């Protein structure tokens, strides 16, 4: 049986780790290089680095910061933010990332998923999807959660998988930063709709939320930020609790 993964997320703005609630009111959460090194030592299974303002500011991901983090960790490392071409992805992978995450650029030009998958392989391509429950159903948002699109969550996810995405990172904008638990209902639907790994993001506030998402939705991984950054949940304690619940986890 495949083990479930615990993934800290470093949302980067101006070279610092930040965290907000529902994608707004960002506060500083520390130095990304030091945080990354700490999480690798504490037993995180992977790390996600998202340069959250790169797309809005129309610039590329901070490659030098990716290099510094890659030198300090020994776990798989996914990087996203501002990737709009095969060349962008190549520079990030050359800097030490293991996987590329794309979001806004994929919505604007879905062919980018095909190009990246054909060049680097499906296992390298993570499509990050930010969605919110609207009167018209779960709609996909881009631009750091600021721009609503006409994409519906399930149909869009099926399309990105058909184009070559090897993994889905789903962030519930309704739950993000609230610490009230993951969005179980849409996660369940996503996991049933596609045959690639799904990472749950948005809403982690306590250990029970991780237990719930692994038991109630067939997700492969759970991602969180502030509860790790501010020491509210320690990764070793979280993993011990998951193991006690007979959830397969790497200690």
Secondary structure, DSSP 8 states (H G I E B T S, - for coil): ---BEEEEEEEEETTEEEEEETTEEEEEEE-HHHHHHHHHHHT-SEEEEEETTTTTTT----HHHHHHHHTT--SEEEEESS--SHHHHHHHHHTT-SEEEESHHHHH-THHHHHHHHHH-GGGEEEEEEEEEETTEEEEEETTTTEEEEEEHHHHHHHHHHHT--EEEEEETTTTTT-S---HHHHHHHHHH-SSEEEEES---SHHHHHHHHHHS--SEEEESHHHHTTSS-HHHHHHHHHHTT--B--
